[in-house]
Amino acid sequence: MAQELPPIEPEHTVLLILDAQPSTSGNVTDRDAIIANLADAIAAARANGVRVAYVRAAFDDDEYAQVKPTNKLLGPLAGMAAHRPLHKDDPSTAVLSELAPKDGEIIVRKNRIGAFSTGDLGDQLDPLGIDTVILGGFSTSGVVLSTLREAIDHDARVFVLSDGTGDPLADVHQVLTEKVFPTHAWVVTTAELVGLLG
């Protein structure tokens, strides 16, 4: 049976494009199809008055030392300032050119996993009366999962683009979008989102 989707009020909604950058998308299955779907979602959002915001993962020179070696995922970055992996000025951390932000759209840099974990994304969205968040980007088991949980803790209504998110492990993406996310959010295709907005 098809799920019943709540209406979207564009003026209270943001489409978050998460970690859509060469450094995080390169080893994701169906990368090109996901980028094309995200481009469609962005176009539909802009055409219907939904704000688009971008979150990118990148470090400045001082932030490498803030990561503790005990962190299994990010720990290898500790003490690597000399090598500057994921540095904010490296082209590999820039938003993908196919999804380039327009002037005036929110762009936030973070140095942890979730979109709300560092930076001022929440501070920028709260005054706008945002209560609905649409998530797309790379990767499903990383920033998408973390941001979904953070958005729920902000009492937001959350949509996840099943074909606008991707993970290096296709089976993990499938389990999350089919089994885990539907208990917390509305999981929709890009076409369903376009229909909701249109």
VENRA-V423134 format. One line per field, one symbol per residue. ss: DSSP state (h for helix, s for strand, l for the rest). A space follows every 50 residues. Layout:
ss->???
This chain:
ss->lllllllllhhhssssssllshhhhlllllhhhhhhhhhhhhhhhhhlll ssssssslsllllhhhllllllllhhhlllllllllslllhhhlslhhhl lllllsssssllllllllllhhhhhhlllllssssssslhhhhhhhhhhh hhhlllsssssssssslllhhhhhhhhhhhhhhllssslhhhhhhhhl
